[in-house]
Every structure is written in C-alpha cells, then in structure tokens.
Amino acid sequence: MAKVIIIGPGHPLRGGLATFNQRLAKEFIDCGHDCSIYSFSLQYPSFLFPGTTQYSSEPAPENLIIKSAINSVNPFNWIKIGNLLKKTKPDLIIVRFWLPFMGPALGTILRRVNKNRHTKIICIADNVIPHEKRFGDKPFTKYFLKSCDAFITMSEKVMSDLRLFQPTKPALLVSHPLYDNFGAILSKVEARKHLGLPENEKIILFFGFIRKYKGLDLLFEAMSILRNIEATASRIKLLVAGEFYEDEKPFNEQIEKLGIKDQLILKTDFIPDSEVKFYLCAADAVIQPYRNATQSGVTPLAYHFEKPMVVTNVGGLPSLVPDKKVGLVVEPNPQAIADGIMQFYQLGESYFIPHLRNEKQKYSWANMVATISQLANDIQK
C-alpha cells in the first residue's frame, strides 16, 4: 500500500478538475492505497475567475479526505504546505497542472517536497500551453515543470507541448477516463421530462463552460445554415448547457442578428453534478465545435452516457472520436459543422451506439491508476 496525495481542486471547489481528482482518489483507495486530496483554500483571485462562484453547493463526496490548504497567491503558504508535505513523506504526489498561473505556487511547494528525497512527483498535465495567453505563462510553466519527476498527458497535443519544455523526463500518454460518477444512463423521455424539454424534437447539446476557443459562435452560425436547408432541419434545436466564462453580450447580439432564438434552449447557469445526467441523456448528440483543443472532459461524459459526438478536427478531439464510428469529425467552420449535424441525423443515433459501447471500454480509471503506478515505478529517487 502506498501513501498517495493528489494536489489539485477538490470539494467544495467545483468543476471538472475537482470531479476528476475525486474520482481518481476513489480509484486509488479502491486499489488499496491511502489517498487524500490537498486542494485550495484560495484557488483563484476573483479577477481571474470568470464564473459566478468557485464553490459547489453539492454535498462533499463520501469517504474522501480533502484538505482545503493551498493559497495560490501567498508565498508564505506555499513554503508552509511544502514543508508539511516534505515531513509527511508521501510515496507519491500526483499534481494537476492546467494553468501557468498555478506554476509559482505548485512549483514552490514541490521544490520543498523534493528535499525529502523520497516522494515521487507525477504531474497530470491538462494543458501546458494555455488556450488564453497571459503575461508570465512561459516562465511560470517552466518553473513548475522542473519540479516534477514525470508526466501524464491525455492527448498527443499536450504531449508535444510538454516536450517543448521537458524533452527528456519520463512521460506517458493515457486516455482521459470516463466520468462514471454522474449516475446511470436514463431514457431520453425521462431526461427530457425532468428538464421540461419537448419529447419528440431533435435536440443537440453543447455542454460545459462557454469560452471563445470552444466555438459556440461557430455553432450558432451553423444553426442559421440549418434553418435554411429544409423544413425538417429547421426543427433541430440546440441545447446550450453551461455557464458563460466570456462576455455574454456578443453571443446575445449574434443570436438576434441570425434570428435563431427559437432554435435555442439556453440553460446558461452552472450545471451541478446531480443534473449532468439529465442534460446528456436528453440529447440526441453532443456537439463540440472547438476552434482549438487539447483533450475535453465533455468527450468522456458523452462516452459514458453513450451519446454520439460531432467534433471539430482540432487538437486531440479526432483521436478521441473515431470518425463515422462514435461520431463525426468536421472542419471548424459553420458550413462543415452544419453538414456534420445533418449527416448525424441521416445516419441516425442508433448507427453509432455499438461503436460507442465498444470504444468506451478503453477509458477506465483502473487503466489511469495502472499507468501512473507504472510511471512511478520507473522513477529513481
């Protein structure tokens, strides 16, 4: 049995990173390890957080130790937590890295830990080069990456970005596991009834935080194209489920300009974990019209709930969504996205289900833990 600490967001912080860390901790515990999470007492200053709140109103996950300990902007805290973890001497620290802003805090903590010459440090890198660039990105990222012994990435794009900074340290690529902690698959009828959606409409889903790189504006243009193709296409509705992390005004102006308001169902508040299954199960397909991407936490959700996907040909998305099997891969422009949506309905949802059920077997949490353990065994301290 190993003593494992995960450094990264955890309850009461909300969002995909916290969900991932909690599910990963559970898997380590199920495998017989002692695992806990060191989360943040302050994750972001308010000026860096674009949403309404950083905190979940959901109950804490059962049987997990989550310590809200790290202050991302207080260097005295970094030294204190680093010294504490150095003395605790866990066998393994798994640290999440998704934003250069976190580099100074996490890099300083890990440098203190490294002084015990025992703890192995593996980074799960969600992004190395961020989607939105800010001052200090490169030095902050370099500072952090130097403090780690080895790396896990979940897309080839992040691996290639990592190798620009760390060309020689051990690193393995592993698929993002399925989010299987949001409940069982519901019938479409049951899910739509819960959300108050029409039972017989064609409904596609854009799910998750709304940011420029995710291409919702491209999807709005595609909906305008669909409106003019034929009468049946005009009945396709787009369900947008997720909180704006951008200024909402340009999107509202675009909706008015395109005249697509009646084609949209906007649920643009944060979607709590307990509601996620209803949105996924209510949809015919999940649409990811991204301008650029590393990997996406929405893709594992779609796999878990066996929903076909229409994704753009950017970053790691095509490798995660085999074309004309579990979904369709299209170019990141409105016409191609509209054509992909039409092709999905021509093929039919049932065409993709056998492929989805077969492909999803690759994406297990046991595989993630096994890959991390394999990497840890190769680290010499």
C-alpha positions as a Markdown table, in Angstrom:
| # | Residue | x | y | z |
|---|---|---|---|---|
| 1 | Met | 0.0 | 0.0 | 0.0 |
| 2 | Ala | 1.3 | 3.4 | -1.0 |
| 3 | Lys | 0.6 | 6.8 | 0.6 |
| 4 | Val | -0.7 | 9.0 | -2.3 |
| 5 | Ile | -1.6 | 12.7 | -2.2 |
| 6 | Ile | -3.3 | 14.4 | -5.1 |
| 7 | Ile | -2.7 | 18.1 | -5.3 |
| 8 | Gly | -5.4 | 20.0 | -7.2 |
| 9 | Pro | -9.0 | 21.2 | -6.8 |
| 10 | Gly | -11.4 | 19.2 | -4.7 |
| 11 | His | -14.8 | 19.9 | -2.9 |
| 12 | Pro | -16.1 | 22.4 | -2.1 |
| 13 | Leu | -14.4 | 23.8 | -5.3 |
| 14 | Arg | -16.5 | 22.8 | -8.3 |
| 15 | Gly | -15.8 | 21.9 | -11.9 |
| 16 | Gly | -14.2 | 19.1 | -14.0 |
| 17 | Leu | -10.8 | 19.1 | -12.3 |
| 18 | Ala | -12.4 | 18.6 | -8.9 |
| 19 | Thr | -14.6 | 15.8 | -10.2 |
| 20 | Phe | -11.6 | 14.1 | -11.9 |
| 21 | Asn | -9.4 | 14.4 | -8.7 |
| 22 | Gln | -12.1 | 12.9 | -6.5 |
| 23 | Arg | -12.8 | 10.0 | -8.9 |
| 24 | Leu | -9.1 | 9.3 | -9.2 |
| 25 | Ala | -8.7 | 9.3 | -5.4 |
| 26 | Lys | -11.6 | 6.9 | -5.1 |
| 27 | Glu | -9.9 | 4.5 | -7.6 |
| 28 | Phe | -6.6 | 4.7 | -5.7 |
| 29 | Ile | -8.5 | 3.9 | -2.4 |
| 30 | Asp | -10.3 | 1.0 | -4.1 |
| 31 | Cys | -6.9 | -0.4 | -5.2 |
| 32 | Gly | -5.8 | -0.5 | -1.6 |
| 33 | His | -3.8 | 2.7 | -1.3 |
| 34 | Asp | -4.0 | 5.5 | 1.3 |
| 35 | Cys | -5.1 | 8.5 | -0.8 |
| 36 | Ser | -6.1 | 12.1 | 0.0 |
| 37 | Ile | -6.5 | 15.4 | -1.8 |
| 38 | Tyr | -4.8 | 18.7 | -1.0 |
| 39 | Ser | -7.0 | 21.3 | -2.5 |
| 40 | Phe | -7.1 | 25.1 | -2.4 |
| 41 | Ser | -8.2 | 27.5 | 0.4 |
| 42 | Leu | -7.9 | 30.1 | -2.3 |
| 43 | Gln | -7.8 | 28.8 | -5.9 |
| 44 | Tyr | -8.2 | 32.0 | -8.0 |
| 45 | Pro | -8.3 | 35.7 | -7.1 |
| 46 | Ser | -11.8 | 36.9 | -8.2 |
| 47 | Phe | -10.3 | 38.9 | -11.2 |
| 48 | Leu | -9.1 | 35.6 | -12.7 |
| 49 | Phe | -12.3 | 33.7 | -12.2 |
| 50 | Pro | -14.9 | 34.4 | -14.9 |
| 51 | Gly | -17.8 | 32.5 | -13.5 |
| 52 | Thr | -20.3 | 33.3 | -10.8 |
| 53 | Thr | -18.8 | 31.2 | -8.0 |
| 54 | Gln | -15.9 | 28.8 | -7.5 |
| 55 | Tyr | -17.8 | 26.7 | -5.0 |
| 56 | Ser | -20.2 | 23.8 | -5.2 |
| 57 | Ser | -23.5 | 23.6 | -3.4 |
| 58 | Glu | -23.4 | 19.8 | -3.7 |
| 59 | Pro | -22.6 | 17.6 | -0.6 |
| 60 | Ala | -19.0 | 16.5 | -0.2 |
| 61 | Pro | -18.1 | 13.1 | -1.6 |
| 62 | Glu | -18.2 | 10.4 | 0.9 |
| 63 | Asn | -15.1 | 8.6 | 2.3 |
| 64 | Leu | -12.6 | 11.1 | 0.9 |
| 65 | Ile | -10.2 | 13.2 | 2.8 |
| 66 | Ile | -10.0 | 16.6 | 1.1 |
| 67 | Lys | -7.9 | 19.4 | 2.8 |
| 68 | Ser | -8.5 | 23.0 | 1.6 |
| 69 | Ala | -5.0 | 24.1 | 2.3 |
| 70 | Ile | -3.2 | 25.8 | -0.6 |
| 71 | Asn | -3.4 | 29.6 | -1.2 |
| 72 | Ser | -2.4 | 30.2 | -4.8 |
| 73 | Val | -1.2 | 33.8 | -4.2 |
| 74 | Asn | 0.5 | 33.6 | -0.7 |
| 75 | Pro | 4.2 | 32.6 | -0.9 |
| 76 | Phe | 4.4 | 32.0 | 2.9 |
| 77 | Asn | 1.6 | 29.4 | 2.5 |
| 78 | Trp | 3.5 | 27.7 | -0.3 |
| 79 | Ile | 6.5 | 27.2 | 1.9 |
| 80 | Lys | 4.3 | 26.1 | 4.8 |
| 81 | Ile | 2.5 | 23.5 | 2.7 |
| 82 | Gly | 5.7 | 22.4 | 1.0 |
| 83 | Asn | 7.4 | 21.8 | 4.4 |
| 84 | Leu | 4.3 | 20.0 | 5.7 |
| 85 | Leu | 4.3 | 17.6 | 2.7 |
| 86 | Lys | 8.0 | 17.1 | 2.9 |
| 87 | Lys | 7.7 | 15.9 | 6.5 |
| 88 | Thr | 4.6 | 13.8 | 5.7 |
| 89 | Lys | 6.7 | 11.9 | 3.1 |
| 90 | Pro | 4.0 | 10.5 | 0.9 |
| 91 | Asp | 5.3 | 7.9 | -1.5 |
| 92 | Leu | 3.7 | 9.6 | -4.4 |
| 93 | Ile | 2.3 | 13.1 | -5.2 |
| 94 | Ile | 0.1 | 13.5 | -8.2 |
| 95 | Val | -0.2 | 17.1 | -9.1 |
| 96 | Arg | -2.6 | 18.7 | -11.6 |
| 97 | Phe | -1.4 | 21.4 | -14.0 |
| 98 | Trp | -3.8 | 23.3 | -16.1 |
| 99 | Leu | -2.9 | 27.0 | -15.9 |
| 100 | Pro | 0.5 | 28.7 | -15.8 |
| 101 | Phe | -0.8 | 31.0 | -13.0 |
| 102 | Met | -0.5 | 28.0 | -10.7 |
| 103 | Gly | 3.1 | 27.4 | -11.6 |
| 104 | Pro | 4.7 | 29.5 | -8.8 |
| 105 | Ala | 2.6 | 28.1 | -6.0 |
| 106 | Leu | 2.8 | 24.5 | -7.1 |
| 107 | Gly | 6.4 | 24.7 | -8.2 |
| 108 | Thr | 7.5 | 26.2 | -4.8 |
| 109 | Ile | 5.5 | 23.5 | -2.8 |
| 110 | Leu | 7.0 | 20.7 | -4.8 |
| 111 | Arg | 10.6 | 22.0 | -4.5 |
| 112 | Arg | 10.2 | 21.8 | -0.7 |
| 113 | Val | 8.8 | 18.3 | -1.0 |
| 114 | Asn | 11.7 | 17.2 | -3.2 |
| 115 | Lys | 14.1 | 17.8 | -0.4 |
| 116 | Asn | 12.9 | 14.7 | 1.4 |
| 117 | Arg | 14.5 | 12.6 | -1.4 |
| 118 | His | 11.6 | 10.1 | -1.1 |
| 119 | Thr | 8.4 | 11.4 | -2.6 |
| 120 | Lys | 7.9 | 10.8 | -6.3 |
| 121 | Ile | 6.1 | 13.6 | -8.1 |
| 122 | Ile | 4.0 | 12.9 | -11.2 |
| 123 | Cys | 2.2 | 15.7 | -13.0 |
| 124 | Ile | -1.1 | 15.2 | -14.8 |
| 125 | Ala | -0.9 | 17.9 | -17.4 |
| 126 | Asp | -4.2 | 19.0 | -18.7 |
| 127 | Asn | -2.6 | 21.9 | -20.6 |
| 128 | Val | 1.0 | 23.0 | -21.0 |
| 129 | Ile | 0.4 | 25.9 | -23.4 |
| 130 | Pro | -2.8 | 27.6 | -22.3 |
| 131 | His | -5.8 | 28.4 | -24.5 |
| 132 | Glu | -5.7 | 32.1 | -23.5 |
| 133 | Lys | -2.3 | 33.6 | -23.3 |
| 134 | Arg | -1.2 | 35.9 | -20.4 |
| 135 | Phe | 1.9 | 37.6 | -19.2 |
| 136 | Gly | 4.3 | 35.2 | -17.4 |
| 137 | Asp | 2.9 | 32.0 | -19.0 |
| 138 | Lys | 6.3 | 30.6 | -20.2 |
| 139 | Pro | 8.5 | 31.3 | -17.0 |
| 140 | Phe | 5.7 | 30.1 | -14.7 |
| 141 | Thr | 5.2 | 26.9 | -16.7 |
| 142 | Lys | 9.0 | 26.2 | -16.8 |
| 143 | Tyr | 9.3 | 26.8 | -13.1 |
| 144 | Phe | 6.6 | 24.3 | -12.3 |
| 145 | Leu | 7.6 | 21.6 | -14.8 |
| 146 | Lys | 11.1 | 21.5 | -13.4 |
| 147 | Ser | 9.8 | 20.4 | -10.0 |
| 148 | Cys | 8.2 | 17.2 | -11.3 |
| 149 | Asp | 9.8 | 13.8 | -11.9 |
| 150 | Ala | 7.4 | 12.5 | -14.6 |
| 151 | Phe | 4.3 | 13.4 | -16.5 |
| 152 | Ile | 0.9 | 12.0 | -17.7 |
| 153 | Thr | -0.8 | 13.7 | -20.6 |
| 154 | Met | -4.2 | 12.8 | -22.0 |
| 155 | Ser | -3.7 | 14.0 | -25.6 |
| 156 | Glu | -0.9 | 13.9 | -28.1 |
| 157 | Lys | -1.2 | 17.8 | -28.4 |
| 158 | Val | -0.3 | 18.2 | -24.7 |
| 159 | Met | 2.5 | 15.7 | -25.0 |
| 160 | Ser | 4.0 | 17.6 | -27.9 |
| 161 | Asp | 3.7 | 20.9 | -26.0 |
| 162 | Leu | 5.2 | 19.2 | -22.9 |
| 163 | Arg | 8.2 | 18.1 | -24.9 |
| 164 | Leu | 9.0 | 21.7 | -25.9 |
| 165 | Phe | 9.7 | 22.3 | -22.2 |
| 166 | Gln | 10.7 | 18.9 | -20.9 |
| 167 | Pro | 12.2 | 16.8 | -23.7 |
| 168 | Thr | 13.7 | 14.0 | -21.6 |
| 169 | Lys | 11.8 | 13.4 | -18.4 |
| 170 | Pro | 9.6 | 10.3 | -18.4 |
| 171 | Ala | 6.1 | 10.9 | -19.7 |
| 172 | Leu | 3.2 | 8.6 | -20.8 |
| 173 | Leu | 0.0 | 9.3 | -22.8 |
| 174 | Val | -3.2 | 7.8 | -21.4 |
| 175 | Ser | -6.8 | 8.3 | -22.4 |
| 176 | His | -9.0 | 10.5 | -20.2 |
| 177 | Pro | -11.1 | 8.1 | -18.2 |
| 178 | Leu | -14.9 | 8.1 | -18.4 |
| 179 | Tyr | -16.8 | 10.2 | -15.8 |
| 180 | Asp | -18.8 | 7.3 | -14.5 |
| 181 | Asn | -19.8 | 9.1 | -11.3 |
| 182 | Phe | -22.7 | 11.1 | -12.6 |
| 183 | Gly | -25.1 | 8.2 | -12.4 |
| 184 | Ala | -26.6 | 5.6 | -14.8 |
| 185 | Ile | -28.0 | 6.2 | -18.3 |
| 186 | Leu | -31.6 | 7.4 | -18.3 |
| 187 | Ser | -34.1 | 7.1 | -21.0 |
| 188 | Lys | -34.4 | 10.2 | -23.3 |
| 189 | Val | -38.1 | 10.5 | -22.4 |
| 190 | Glu | -37.3 | 10.6 | -18.6 |
| 191 | Ala | -34.4 | 13.1 | -19.0 |
| 192 | Arg | -36.4 | 15.5 | -21.2 |
| 193 | Lys | -39.4 | 15.3 | -18.8 |
| 194 | His | -37.1 | 16.3 | -15.9 |
| 195 | Leu | -35.7 | 19.3 | -17.9 |
| 196 | Gly | -39.1 | 20.3 | -19.3 |
| 197 | Leu | -38.0 | 19.7 | -22.9 |
| 198 | Pro | -40.2 | 18.5 | -25.8 |
| 199 | Glu | -40.2 | 14.7 | -26.1 |
| 200 | Asn | -40.1 | 14.5 | -29.9 |
| 201 | Glu | -37.9 | 17.3 | -31.0 |
| 202 | Lys | -34.4 | 16.8 | -32.5 |
| 203 | Ile | -32.1 | 18.2 | -29.8 |
| 204 | Ile | -28.3 | 18.5 | -29.9 |
| 205 | Leu | -26.2 | 19.5 | -26.9 |
| 206 | Phe | -23.4 | 22.0 | -26.4 |
| 207 | Phe | -22.2 | 21.3 | -22.8 |
| 208 | Gly | -19.7 | 23.0 | -20.5 |
| 209 | Phe | -18.2 | 26.4 | -19.7 |
| 210 | Ile | -18.6 | 28.8 | -22.6 |
| 211 | Arg | -15.2 | 30.2 | -23.7 |
| 212 | Lys | -14.2 | 31.7 | -27.1 |
| 213 | Tyr | -12.0 | 28.7 | -28.0 |
| 214 | Lys | -15.0 | 26.3 | -27.8 |
| 215 | Gly | -16.6 | 27.9 | -30.8 |
| 216 | Leu | -20.2 | 28.4 | -29.7 |
| 217 | Asp | -20.4 | 31.3 | -32.2 |
| 218 | Leu | -19.5 | 28.9 | -35.0 |
| 219 | Leu | -22.2 | 26.6 | -33.8 |
| 220 | Phe | -24.7 | 29.5 | -33.8 |
| 221 | Glu | -23.7 | 30.2 | -37.5 |
| 222 | Ala | -24.2 | 26.5 | -38.2 |
| 223 | Met | -27.7 | 26.6 | -36.7 |
| 224 | Ser | -28.5 | 29.5 | -39.0 |
| 225 | Ile | -27.4 | 27.5 | -42.0 |
| 226 | Leu | -29.5 | 24.5 | -40.9 |
| 227 | Arg | -32.5 | 26.8 | -40.6 |
| 228 | Asn | -32.4 | 27.5 | -44.3 |
| 229 | Ile | -31.6 | 24.0 | -45.6 |
| 230 | Glu | -35.0 | 22.3 | -45.4 |
| 231 | Ala | -38.1 | 22.3 | -43.2 |
| 232 | Thr | -37.0 | 19.2 | -41.2 |
| 233 | Ala | -33.6 | 20.7 | -40.4 |
| 234 | Ser | -35.3 | 23.8 | -39.0 |
| 235 | Arg | -36.8 | 21.7 | -36.3 |
| 236 | Ile | -33.3 | 20.8 | -34.9 |
| 237 | Lys | -32.9 | 22.6 | -31.5 |
| 238 | Leu | -29.6 | 23.4 | -29.8 |
| 239 | Leu | -29.5 | 23.0 | -26.1 |
| 240 | Val | -26.7 | 25.1 | -24.6 |
| 241 | Ala | -25.9 | 23.9 | -21.0 |
| 242 | Gly | -23.1 | 25.7 | -19.2 |
| 243 | Glu | -22.0 | 29.0 | -17.7 |
| 244 | Phe | -20.6 | 31.9 | -19.6 |
| 245 | Tyr | -16.9 | 32.3 | -19.0 |
| 246 | Glu | -16.9 | 35.1 | -21.6 |
| 247 | Asp | -18.9 | 38.3 | -22.0 |
| 248 | Glu | -22.4 | 37.1 | -22.8 |
| 249 | Lys | -23.4 | 40.2 | -24.8 |
| 250 | Pro | -21.7 | 39.3 | -28.2 |
| 251 | Phe | -23.4 | 35.9 | -28.1 |
| 252 | Asn | -26.8 | 37.5 | -27.5 |
| 253 | Glu | -26.3 | 40.0 | -30.2 |
| 254 | Gln | -25.3 | 37.2 | -32.6 |
| 255 | Ile | -28.5 | 35.2 | -31.7 |
| 256 | Glu | -30.6 | 38.3 | -32.6 |
| 257 | Lys | -28.7 | 39.0 | -35.8 |
| 258 | Leu | -29.0 | 35.4 | -37.0 |
| 259 | Gly | -32.7 | 35.1 | -36.0 |
| 260 | Ile | -32.1 | 31.7 | -34.4 |
| 261 | Lys | -33.6 | 32.4 | -30.9 |
| 262 | Asp | -36.4 | 29.9 | -31.5 |
| 263 | Gln | -33.9 | 27.2 | -32.3 |
| 264 | Leu | -32.0 | 27.5 | -29.0 |
| 265 | Ile | -32.7 | 26.3 | -25.5 |
| 266 | Leu | -30.3 | 28.2 | -23.2 |
| 267 | Lys | -29.5 | 26.9 | -19.8 |
| 268 | Thr | -26.5 | 29.1 | -19.2 |
| 269 | Asp | -26.1 | 28.7 | -15.4 |
| 270 | Phe | -23.6 | 26.3 | -13.8 |
| 271 | Ile | -24.9 | 22.8 | -14.1 |
| 272 | Pro | -24.5 | 20.9 | -10.8 |
| 273 | Asp | -23.2 | 17.4 | -10.8 |
| 274 | Ser | -26.6 | 16.0 | -9.8 |
| 275 | Glu | -28.1 | 17.4 | -13.0 |
| 276 | Val | -25.4 | 16.4 | -15.5 |
| 277 | Lys | -27.0 | 13.1 | -16.4 |
| 278 | Phe | -30.3 | 14.7 | -17.4 |
| 279 | Tyr | -28.6 | 17.0 | -20.0 |
| 280 | Leu | -26.5 | 14.3 | -21.6 |
| 281 | Cys | -29.4 | 11.8 | -21.7 |
| 282 | Ala | -31.8 | 14.3 | -23.1 |
| 283 | Ala | -29.7 | 14.9 | -26.2 |
| 284 | Asp | -29.5 | 13.1 | -29.5 |
| 285 | Ala | -25.8 | 14.0 | -29.9 |
| 286 | Val | -23.1 | 16.1 | -28.2 |
| 287 | Ile | -21.5 | 18.9 | -30.3 |
| 288 | Gln | -18.0 | 20.2 | -29.7 |
| 289 | Pro | -17.4 | 22.9 | -32.3 |
| 290 | Tyr | -14.0 | 23.9 | -30.8 |
| 291 | Arg | -11.5 | 26.2 | -32.5 |
| 292 | Asn | -8.7 | 24.5 | -30.7 |
| 293 | Ala | -8.5 | 21.8 | -28.1 |
| 294 | Thr | -6.1 | 19.6 | -26.1 |
| 295 | Gln | -8.5 | 17.0 | -24.6 |
| 296 | Ser | -12.0 | 17.6 | -23.5 |
| 297 | Gly | -13.8 | 16.5 | -20.3 |
| 298 | Val | -17.1 | 16.5 | -22.3 |
| 299 | Thr | -15.9 | 13.6 | -24.5 |
| 300 | Pro | -15.7 | 11.1 | -21.6 |
| 301 | Leu | -19.1 | 12.3 | -20.5 |
| 302 | Ala | -20.5 | 11.6 | -23.9 |
| 303 | Tyr | -18.9 | 8.1 | -23.9 |
| 304 | His | -20.3 | 7.3 | -20.5 |
| 305 | Phe | -23.8 | 8.2 | -21.5 |
| 306 | Glu | -23.4 | 6.6 | -25.0 |
| 307 | Lys | -24.1 | 9.8 | -26.9 |
| 308 | Pro | -22.6 | 10.2 | -30.4 |
| 309 | Met | -20.5 | 13.3 | -31.0 |
| 310 | Val | -19.9 | 15.8 | -33.7 |
| 311 | Val | -16.5 | 17.3 | -33.1 |
| 312 | Thr | -14.1 | 19.6 | -35.0 |
| 313 | Asn | -10.8 | 18.5 | -36.4 |
| 314 | Val | -8.6 | 20.2 | -33.9 |
| 315 | Gly | -6.1 | 19.1 | -31.2 |
| 316 | Gly | -6.8 | 15.8 | -29.5 |
| 317 | Leu | -10.5 | 15.5 | -30.5 |
| 318 | Pro | -10.2 | 13.4 | -33.7 |
| 319 | Ser | -8.1 | 10.8 | -31.9 |
| 320 | Leu | -10.8 | 10.5 | -29.2 |
| 321 | Val | -13.7 | 10.4 | -31.6 |
| 322 | Pro | -13.2 | 7.9 | -34.4 |
| 323 | Asp | -14.9 | 9.3 | -37.4 |
| 324 | Lys | -18.1 | 7.6 | -38.6 |
| 325 | Lys | -17.9 | 5.2 | -35.6 |
| 326 | Val | -18.6 | 7.0 | -32.3 |
| 327 | Gly | -19.3 | 10.3 | -34.0 |
| 328 | Leu | -18.3 | 12.6 | -36.9 |
| 329 | Val | -15.2 | 14.8 | -37.3 |
| 330 | Val | -15.7 | 18.0 | -39.3 |
| 331 | Glu | -13.7 | 21.1 | -40.0 |
| 332 | Pro | -14.0 | 24.1 | -37.6 |
| 333 | Asn | -16.2 | 26.3 | -39.8 |
| 334 | Pro | -20.0 | 26.8 | -39.7 |
| 335 | Gln | -20.8 | 25.1 | -43.0 |
| 336 | Ala | -18.9 | 21.9 | -42.1 |
| 337 | Ile | -20.5 | 21.8 | -38.6 |
| 338 | Ala | -24.0 | 22.2 | -40.2 |
| 339 | Asp | -23.2 | 19.4 | -42.7 |
| 340 | Gly | -22.0 | 17.2 | -39.8 |
| 341 | Ile | -25.2 | 17.7 | -37.8 |
| 342 | Met | -27.2 | 16.8 | -40.9 |
| 343 | Gln | -25.1 | 13.7 | -41.6 |
| 344 | Phe | -25.6 | 12.6 | -38.0 |
| 345 | Tyr | -29.4 | 12.7 | -38.4 |
| 346 | Gln | -29.2 | 11.0 | -41.8 |
| 347 | Leu | -27.2 | 8.1 | -40.2 |
| 348 | Gly | -29.3 | 8.1 | -37.1 |
| 349 | Glu | -28.3 | 7.8 | -33.4 |
| 350 | Ser | -28.6 | 4.0 | -33.3 |
| 351 | Tyr | -25.9 | 3.7 | -36.0 |
| 352 | Phe | -23.2 | 4.9 | -33.5 |
| 353 | Ile | -24.3 | 3.1 | -30.3 |
| 354 | Pro | -22.5 | -0.3 | -30.9 |
| 355 | His | -19.2 | 1.6 | -31.7 |
| 356 | Leu | -19.6 | 3.8 | -28.6 |
| 357 | Arg | -20.1 | 0.7 | -26.4 |
| 358 | Asn | -17.1 | -1.0 | -27.8 |
| 359 | Glu | -14.8 | 2.1 | -27.7 |
| 360 | Lys | -15.7 | 3.2 | -24.2 |
| 361 | Gln | -14.1 | 0.1 | -22.8 |
| 362 | Lys | -10.6 | 1.7 | -23.3 |
| 363 | Tyr | -11.4 | 4.6 | -20.9 |
| 364 | Ser | -11.2 | 3.1 | -17.4 |
| 365 | Trp | -10.0 | 4.6 | -14.1 |
| 366 | Ala | -8.1 | 1.4 | -13.4 |
| 367 | Asn | -6.1 | 2.0 | -16.5 |
| 368 | Met | -5.2 | 5.5 | -15.3 |
| 369 | Val | -4.1 | 4.2 | -11.9 |
| 370 | Ala | -2.1 | 1.4 | -13.5 |
| 371 | Thr | -0.3 | 3.9 | -15.9 |
| 372 | Ile | 0.5 | 6.2 | -13.0 |
| 373 | Ser | 1.8 | 3.3 | -10.9 |
| 374 | Gln | 3.9 | 2.1 | -13.9 |
| 375 | Leu | 5.4 | 5.6 | -14.3 |
| 376 | Ala | 6.1 | 5.8 | -10.5 |
| 377 | Asn | 8.0 | 2.5 | -10.5 |
| 378 | Asp | 10.3 | 3.9 | -13.2 |
| 379 | Ile | 11.3 | 7.0 | -11.1 |
| 380 | Gln | 14.5 | 6.7 | -9.2 |
| 381 | Lys | 14.8 | 8.8 | -6.0 |
